[in-house]
């Protein structure tokens, strides 16, 4: 599994925005569909809320990628 770090510029980022920002999904519609279908995990649990707030220290898994969020501060 590939691991990427994502630096947060604020307190949180919405899950669908994170997937778009990291470049793993090209559109917001694709991100929302993947989340709704249960293809995305947050801290090893399936997450189906598209606007779930991802904060520093949380891990998001999609396909063979794990995204680790890090606080800028």
C-alpha positions as CSV (number, residue, x, y, z in Angstrom):
1,X,0.0,0.0,0.0
2,X,1.3,3.4,-1.0
3,X,1.3,6.0,1.7
4,X,1.0,9.8,1.0
5,X,1.1,12.6,3.5
6,X,-1.4,15.5,3.2
7,X,-0.7,18.7,5.0
8,X,-3.8,20.5,6.3
9,X,-3.9,24.2,5.9
10,X,-6.9,24.5,8.2
11,X,-8.4,22.5,11.1
12,X,-10.0,20.0,8.7
13,X,-10.8,19.1,5.1
14,X,-14.0,17.4,3.9
15,X,-13.5,13.8,2.7
16,X,-14.6,14.3,-0.9
17,X,-12.3,17.4,-1.1
18,X,-9.3,15.4,0.2
19,X,-9.7,12.7,-2.4
20,X,-9.8,15.4,-5.1
21,X,-6.9,17.4,-3.7
22,X,-4.6,14.4,-3.4
23,X,-5.3,13.6,-7.1
24,X,-6.6,10.1,-6.6
25,X,-10.0,11.1,-8.1
26,X,-10.4,13.7,-10.7
27,X,-13.9,15.1,-10.0
28,X,-16.1,15.8,-7.0
29,X,-18.8,13.6,-8.5
30,X,-16.4,10.6,-8.7
31,X,-15.3,11.2,-5.1
32,X,-18.9,11.3,-3.8
33,X,-19.8,8.1,-5.7
34,X,-16.7,6.2,-4.3
35,X,-17.6,7.3,-0.8
36,X,-21.3,6.5,-1.1
37,X,-20.4,3.0,-2.5
38,X,-18.3,2.3,0.7
39,X,-15.0,2.3,-1.1
40,X,-13.3,4.7,1.3
41,X,-12.2,4.0,4.9
42,X,-11.3,6.5,7.6
43,X,-9.1,5.0,10.4
44,X,-9.9,1.5,9.1
45,X,-13.7,2.0,9.2
46,X,-15.9,2.4,6.1
47,X,-17.0,6.1,5.8
48,X,-20.1,7.0,3.7
49,X,-20.5,10.6,4.7
50,X,-19.2,12.7,1.8
51,X,-18.6,15.8,3.9
52,X,-17.0,14.0,6.9
53,X,-14.4,16.3,8.4
54,X,-10.9,14.8,8.2
55,X,-8.6,16.2,10.9
56,X,-4.8,15.9,11.5
57,X,-3.7,12.4,12.4
58,X,-6.5,10.7,10.6
59,X,-5.8,8.0,8.0
60,X,-7.9,7.7,4.8
61,X,-7.7,4.5,2.7
62,X,-8.9,4.3,-1.0
63,X,-7.9,1.5,-3.3
64,X,-4.2,0.8,-2.7
65,X,-3.5,4.3,-1.2
66,X,-3.4,5.4,2.4
67,X,-3.5,9.2,3.0
68,X,-2.1,10.4,6.4
69,X,-3.2,13.9,7.3
70,X,-0.7,16.2,9.1
71,X,-1.2,19.6,10.7
72,X,0.7,22.5,9.1
73,X,1.2,24.0,12.5
